[in-house]
Amino acid sequence: MDTPAKTSPRKPFLMRLGIGVFAIGVLAVLAVFVMFAFGLRDLPVWLSALAGVATPLGIALSLISLVREHRKAAAG
């Protein structure tokens, strides 16, 4: 008896990129929080900038990917 092949569609590249950027941003936020909790006050500017930019950028990329996927599915 043949069973249908399990075909799971891969996430689009933009979605995977958004998830990765978001994860890097969350790690940067955690690093800033831990460093601040241990008493470090002069945190690196690049780390603070990464925490402030990467997290919302990852969310934005993922949302754009979701909208594109929905439009593609609705069109055809």
N, C-alpha and C positions, 0 to 999 in steps of 0.2 A: 504494500500500500504506500503510495507516494504521498508525502505531506508537502504542503506548499513551503517553498523556501522562505526562511525568515528574512524579510527585507525591511530593515529599519532605515528610514531616510536620515542621512547625516545632517548635522546642524550646518547651516551655511557658514561660510568663512567669517562674515561680519559678526555673526552671533558668537562664534568661538573667540574672535578677537575681543569683542566686548566683554565676555566673561573673563578672559585673561587680564585685560586692563583693569577691570573691576577688582579682581583678586589681588593684583599688585597694589592697587590703591588701598584696599582694606589692610593689607600687610603693612603698608606705610603708615596708615592711621594707628594701627596697633603699636608699631615701633615708636611713633611720636608719643603715644599715651604712656607706654612703658618707660621711655626715657624721661618724660616729665614726672612720672610718679616716683622715679628714683632720684629726683632732685636736680636733674640737668635742666638748666634754664636756657642756655644758648644752643638751641637745636640747629642742626644744619638747615640752611634755607632750602636746599634742593629736596630734602626729605619732607619738609613742610609743604613745599610746592607740589611734590608728587602726591602727597596725601590729599591735598585740596583739589587737584586737577584730575588725577587718574580715576578716582572713584566716580564722580559724576560723568566723566567722559565714557567710562565703561557702561554705565547705565544708559547713556544716550545712544551709544553704538548698538546696544542690545535692543533698545526700543525701535530704533530705525530698522534694524533687521526684522523685528516682529511685524512692523507695519508693511515692509516690503513683501514678506512671506504671505501675509494676509491678503494683500492686493493681488499677488500672483495666484493664490488659491481661488480668490473670488472671480478673477478674470477668466480662469480656464480650468 
